[in-house]
């Protein structure tokens, strides 16, 4: 409060009051917005599809637990999604049980973040709101494959390399590639010191329809090649030797010629034996 003597002819003293607010802005948060947004109604009540008629949401099983780098059936965290205490815990599997679904492979997937405030329009998140990216369930089969590197970001990386456990990224151009399947749960946090808020967003993505595990896919391909090659070889030999391809009628005739018959003597001996008994 600042007093200015004799500043007013009506009052003996007058003052001006300045207020400095040093706190988090009301309602400030960062949000992830998909490039093809899904409305709340679609998310809860419908089953939206993309332009290729692929489902865009995946219903998680009850009491679902994500896999780990040790295998699909070996979760290494205690996080449970779509929890229901009345059901058993397979794998040892969140009221919201739908997760954004992508089909394998997923390369350079864009994570688009916006800064949202109450009664304000959303603004794209950009520097100096640099972020860190972590996977909640300690999965390692993913990698940040894109971000807009700037001199400012490089300097901030050097500044925070001793205090931050994770690498620092520019939210502009943020891209992630997935090398595994099923649920990935990312926590994206704005670095400290930019604002007085803890700006954190979580993104859950379910990668579906992965290829068969090694060496199953190779075995299936080899067996299919062997069967196809065998059929081509048999067809070539039949045609080369002038032998007609077997038809349905010829197969029936062959089976009739080799139909098994019952010996009368054997039947008679069986009847005699039953009479003695």
Secondary structure, 3 states (H helix, E strand, C coil): CEEEECCCCCCCEEEECCCCCCCCCCCCEEEECCCCCCCHHHHHHCCCECCCCCECEEECCCCECCCECCECCCCCCCCCECCCCCCCCCCCCCCCCEEEEEECCEEEEECCEEEECCCCCCEECCCCCCEEEEECCCCCCEEEEECCCCHHHHHHHHHHCCCCCCCCECCCCCEEEECCCEEEEEEEEECCCCCCCCCEEEEEEEEECCCCCCCHHHHHHHHHHHHHHHHHHHHHHHHHCCCCCCCHHHHHHHHHHCCCCCCHHHHHHHHHHHHHC
